[in-house]
Amino acid sequence: MHERHFAFLDESSKKEIRRAVLKAVAIPGYQVPFASRELPIARGWGTGGLQITLSLVGKDDIIKVIDQGSDESVNAVSLRNLIQETTDVASTIHTTEATLIQTRHRVPEQPLKEGQILILQVPLPEPLRNVEPSEYKTKKLHAEADYSGAWLKLFEDIMCYGQAATGADHPVFVNDRYVMAPTPIPRFDNPKLDHNPALMLFGAGREKKIYAVPPYTKVVSLAFDDYPFQRERFVGKKCRLTGLENVYLDELIDEATGEVYYQTNDSSYLLEFLNRDEGAGTV
C-alpha cells in the first residue's frame, strides 16, 4: 500500500529543501540550488513556492494562498486545496491570521508581522538573465559582485523611454551584496521588501533555486541618483468600492456601460475594508 506522507513530500525531500532554505536565510539574496521535486501540478504553476510551503508547514499552521492579489483564482484555490488535503491544516483569507502565506505576483497590502513567512512563487530567479544567457557566467558575476549588466540595462531603459521599463520584477539590491529578482511583483510592492518583519522566501521550481530575505533586511530597488526608483502611481484614481487610494489598483471596464473604473487588487484587503465599513454602519 502506498504510504501517505504529511504535506505530500517525503521526509528526505523536505529536509533537503529546509537545508536549502537555511542557507538562503544565512546569505540574503543568494540563489541556493535544490533538487526540485515532481508535483501533481505543472512546472511554472508555482512548484517552487509550493515545495517550500509543503516543507515548512506544520499541523498548527494557518495557510493563505494568493494569486495576483486574489484568494479565489484557479491557481490559488488549486494550491490551497492540495496543501489542505495533504495536511488538514486550517486556511484563511485574512493576512493577519496566516502563519504561512504563499503568493504569486503580489505582496499583501496588509503589513506583515514577526513570525509570519511569506513564500513567493518565482518563474525566473536570475536577475541577470536578460543580459547574460550563460548560467556559469551569471554565477561568476554574482561571486564577483559585478552587476554592470543590470545597471547598463537600466541605463538603456532610461535613454530609450525616459524611465525604467520594468513593469514588474524590478531588480533589488539585498543587504548591500546581491542583486536579486523579487519575482514579478509590481514595482508598487518593492518597498514592502525593505526591513519587513516577516521572513520572505522565494522558490523557483522550474529553475531549481531558493533564495530569501530575512526579517529586517535592507532591500533597495536599483535606481540612479538622478533617476530615482518610482512605484506605479495612481494619481487621481481610487477604488470604486472603497475609495482607497494608497493601494495597488486594477483597471477594469464595466461591461454594461463601457466605463473604465479601478478596484483594489488585494481581494482580502478589499473585503476586510468593506466588512469593517458595513459593521461600523450597523452600530
C-alpha positions in Angstrom: 0.0 0.0 0.0 1.2 3.5 -0.9 2.3 5.5 2.2 0.6 8.9 2.5 3.1 11.5 3.6 2.2 14.5 5.6 2.4 17.5 3.2 2.8 15.2 0.2 6.6 15.2 0.1 8.6 12.5 1.7 10.7 13.5 4.8 14.1 13.3 3.0 12.9 15.7 0.3 11.6 18.1 2.9 14.8 18.0 4.9 16.8 18.8 1.7 14.6 21.8 1.0 14.8 23.0 4.6 18.6 22.9 4.4 18.4 25.0 1.2 16.1 27.4 3.0 18.5 27.7 5.9 21.4 28.5 3.6 19.3 31.1 1.8 18.4 32.8 5.0 22.1 32.8 6.1 23.1 34.5 2.8 20.3 37.0 1.9 19.7 37.3 -1.8 21.9 34.3 -2.8 20.3 31.7 -5.1 20.7 28.3 -3.5 20.3 25.3 -5.9 18.0 22.5 -4.7 16.7 19.2 -6.2 13.2 20.4 -7.3 10.7 17.5 -6.9 7.9 16.5 -9.2 4.5 17.6 -8.0 0.9 17.0 -9.3 1.0 20.4 -10.9 2.9 21.6 -14.0 6.2 23.4 -13.6 5.7 27.1 -14.0 2.5 27.0 -11.9 4.1 27.5 -8.5 6.0 24.3 -7.8 8.9 26.2 -6.2 6.8 28.1 -3.7 4.7 25.0 -3.1 7.7 22.8 -2.3 8.8 25.4 0.3 5.3 25.6 1.8 5.0 21.8 2.0 8.4 21.5 3.6 7.7 24.1 6.3 4.1 23.7 7.1 3.2 22.2 10.5 -0.1 21.0 12.0 -0.6 24.2 13.9 0.0 26.5 10.9 -2.7 28.6 9.2 -2.1 29.0 5.4 -3.2 31.7 3.0 -2.7 31.3 -0.8 -2.8 34.3 -3.1 -2.6 34.5 -6.9 -2.2 38.1 -8.3 -4.0 39.5 -5.3 -6.9 37.1 -5.2 -7.5 34.2 -2.8 -10.2 32.8 -5.2 -8.3 32.4 -8.5 -8.0 29.0 -10.1 -4.3 28.8 -9.2 -4.8 29.9 -5.6 -7.7 27.6 -4.9 -5.9 24.6 -6.5 -2.7 25.1 -4.5 -4.6 25.7 -1.3 -6.7 22.5 -1.8 -3.6 20.4 -2.4 -2.0 21.8 0.8 -5.1 21.2 2.9 -5.8 17.7 1.5 -2.3 16.5 2.4 -2.0 18.3 5.8 -5.5 19.1 7.2 -4.2 22.5 8.3 -6.5 25.5 8.6 -6.7 28.1 6.0 -7.7 31.8 6.0 -8.2 34.7 3.6 -7.1 37.2 6.3 -3.4 38.2 6.1 -3.1 38.9 9.8 -4.3 35.3 10.8 -2.0 33.4 8.5 1.4 32.0 9.6 2.4 30.8 6.1 1.4 33.0 3.1 2.1 31.6 -0.4 1.7 34.2 -3.1 2.1 34.8 -6.8 2.8 38.3 -8.2 1.8 40.3 -5.0 2.9 41.2 -1.5 -0.3 41.7 0.6 -1.5 45.3 1.3 -1.9 44.4 5.0 1.5 44.9 6.6 3.2 41.6 7.7 4.4 40.9 11.2 7.1 39.0 13.0 6.6 35.2 12.9 4.9 35.2 9.5 6.5 33.6 6.5 5.8 35.0 3.0 6.6 32.4 0.3 6.7 33.8 -3.3 6.4 31.7 -6.4 9.2 32.6 -8.8 9.3 31.9 -12.6 12.7 33.4 -13.3 15.1 33.8 -10.3 18.1 35.1 -12.2 18.1 39.0 -12.4 21.0 38.9 -14.9 19.4 36.5 -17.4 18.3 39.2 -19.8 21.9 40.4 -20.2 23.7 37.1 -19.8 22.3 33.8 -21.0 25.0 31.6 -19.5 24.3 30.2 -16.0 28.0 29.6 -15.5 28.8 33.3 -16.2 25.9 34.7 -14.1 27.2 32.7 -11.1 30.7 34.2 -11.7 29.2 37.7 -11.9 27.3 37.2 -8.6 30.5 35.9 -7.0 32.4 39.0 -8.1 29.5 41.3 -7.4 29.7 42.5 -11.0 26.3 43.9 -11.7 27.3 46.3 -14.5 25.0 44.4 -16.9 22.0 45.2 -14.7 23.0 48.8 -14.4 23.5 49.0 -18.2 20.0 47.6 -18.8 18.5 50.2 -16.5 20.5 53.0 -18.2 19.3 51.8 -21.7 15.7 51.9 -20.5 16.2 55.5 -19.3 17.8 56.5 -22.6 15.0 54.9 -24.6 11.9 55.6 -22.5 13.0 58.3 -20.0 12.4 55.8 -17.1 12.9 52.2 -16.1 10.8 49.9 -18.4 10.4 47.2 -15.8 6.7 46.9 -15.2 7.3 44.1 -12.7 10.3 42.2 -11.3 12.4 45.3 -10.9 15.7 44.1 -9.5 16.7 44.9 -5.9 20.0 45.1 -4.0 19.8 42.9 -0.9 21.9 43.5 2.2 24.4 45.6 0.2 25.6 42.5 -1.5 23.4 40.6 -4.0 21.2 41.8 -6.8 18.0 39.8 -6.6 14.9 39.3 -8.7 11.9 40.0 -6.4 9.6 37.8 -8.7 7.1 39.6 -11.0 5.6 41.6 -8.2 4.7 45.2 -9.4 7.2 47.9 -8.6 4.5 49.1 -6.2 5.4 46.2 -3.9 9.2 46.6 -4.0 9.4 49.0 -1.0 7.5 46.4 1.1 10.5 44.1 1.0 12.8 46.6 2.8 13.1 45.8 6.5 10.0 43.7 6.5 9.4 42.0 9.9 8.3 38.8 8.2 10.7 36.1 6.7 10.4 36.1 2.9 11.3 33.0 0.9 11.4 32.7 -2.9 11.1 29.4 -4.7 11.7 28.7 -8.4 10.8 25.1 -9.1 11.5 25.1 -12.8 14.9 26.7 -12.3 15.6 24.7 -9.1 16.6 27.7 -6.9 15.6 29.0 -3.5 16.6 32.4 -2.1 15.5 34.5 0.9 15.2 37.9 2.5 15.4 37.5 6.3 13.3 39.8 8.6 14.5 43.4 8.9 16.9 43.1 5.9 17.9 46.1 3.8 16.4 45.9 0.3 16.9 48.7 -2.1 15.5 48.9 -5.7 18.1 49.5 -8.3 18.0 53.2 -9.4 20.3 56.1 -10.3 20.5 59.2 -8.1 19.2 61.4 -10.8 16.5 58.9 -11.9 15.2 57.6 -8.6 13.1 54.5 -8.3 9.3 55.1 -8.8 6.4 52.8 -7.9 3.4 52.6 -10.1 1.3 55.8 -9.5 -2.4 56.0 -9.5 -2.7 59.8 -9.3 -6.3 60.9 -9.3 -7.6 57.3 -9.2 -9.2 55.4 -6.3 -11.0 52.2 -5.7 -14.6 52.5 -6.8 -15.9 50.3 -4.0 -13.9 51.6 -1.0 -12.4 54.9 -2.1 -8.9 53.6 -1.2 -6.1 55.4 -2.9 -2.8 54.2 -1.4 -3.2 50.6 -2.7 -2.4 48.8 -5.9 -5.4 49.2 -8.3 -6.7 47.0 -11.1 -8.1 48.9 -14.1 -11.4 47.3 -15.1 -14.2 48.0 -17.6 -17.9 48.0 -16.8 -19.3 45.6 -19.4 -22.7 47.3 -19.3 -21.6 50.9 -19.7 -18.0 50.6 -21.1 -16.8 52.8 -18.3 -13.3 52.4 -17.0 -13.0 52.1 -13.2 -10.5 51.0 -10.6 -10.7 48.4 -7.9 -8.3 47.3 -5.1 -6.3 44.4 -6.4 -5.8 42.6 -3.0 -9.2 40.9 -2.7 -9.0 40.0 1.0 -7.9 43.6 1.9 -10.8 44.9 -0.1 -13.3 42.5 1.6 -12.0 43.4 5.1 -12.3 47.1 4.4 -15.9 46.7 3.1 -16.9 44.5 6.1 -15.4 46.9 8.5 -17.3 49.8 7.0 -20.5 47.7 7.0 -20.0 46.8 10.6 -19.4 50.4 11.6 -22.6 51.4 9.8 -24.7 49.0 11.7 -23.6 50.1 15.2 
